[in-house]
């Protein structure tokens, strides 16, 4: 993988989400919330990767904002899973910190282009 920090971090985060999904379904027998978490948690990296192949600034903006939205949704599901005792404090704190970092990175990338450029 290249020297693209958000691409690398979102990929590694997606791997953590896959492993967390396996844990939640196999150990905790939780299927509904964990599936939603899997979808949005891996979606962050999907959108970041797609942004690298954007055909325009508008396309890049769209993909990075979609990554930000998925990161925000991921944070929501992590909080729900923690508050409903499917994740203990240690599990939650570790993965939540990574999620917050992806949110910060996504915001810093999209901030200069909060409104899509016209091209």
Secondary structure, DSSP 8 states (H G I E B T S, - for coil): --S-HHHHHHHHHHHHHHHHHHHHHHTS---HHHHHHHHHHHHHHHHHHHHTT-SSHHHHHHHHHHHHHHHHHHHHHHHHHHHTTSS-HHHHHHHHHHHHHHHHHHHHHHHTTSS----
